[in-house]
Amino acid sequence: MKSWQLVRLIAGLFILASLGMGIEGSPLFVNSWWLAFTGFVGLNLAQSAVTKWCLMESILRKMGLEQGY
């Protein structure tokens, strides 16, 4: 798996988990403040699209994952 693919997988899992923990009807509900984490992930995705730089991808590449396109 390439680093850009893993970034999207991790972001998607973070969003799903934080929604599960932030929405009151969810069996995983902890606190509605988890929705702020959802917003944080969304902002980071938008920032990486504009600047063409993503911290998570940089970390994954330093761990040895291939960049790919």
N, C-alpha and C positions, 0 to 999 in steps of 0.2 A: 504494500500500500504506500502511495506517495504521501508526502507531508501535507499537501493541500487537501487531499482526500480525508486524511485523519483530522485535520483542523475542522472541516465541515461536519464530520461525524461527532467529534467532541462537542462542538457548538450545539448541534442538534440535541445531543443527549443532555447537555447542561440546560437547554431551554425546556425540554420535556420534564426533566427532574424538578427544576425550579417552579414550573407551572403546577406540577403535582403537589409540591409542598406549599404553594402559595394560594391555591384556590380552595375555598372553604368546603366545597362539596367533594373534594378528593379524599380518598382513603389515606393518602400520604400527607394530608394537611398538617403543617407545623405552625406556620405564621404567615400572614399576608405580606410581610416584608420580603419574602422570597421572590416576590414579583419584581422587586428592585434588581435582583440578580438577573432576571430575564431581560430587563431593560439594559443592564450593563453588557450582557452578551450581544444584544442587538446593536448597541452603540459601537462595540468593538468590531462587529462585522461591517457596519457602515464605514467606520474609520479605515478599515483595511481595504475596502473597495476604493476609497478616495485616494489614500496615500500609497497604495500598493505595497504596504508593509504590515505584517501581522506578527505580534510578539509570540503567539503560540507556535506559529510556523517556524520562527527563528529558533525557538527552544527545541522543537522536534528535529530540525535539521542538525542542531548541535548534538542531539542524541543519536544521530547517524541515519535518519530517514532521508531518502532521496527526495529532492525537490520536485521534479517532474512538472508537467504543464498540461 
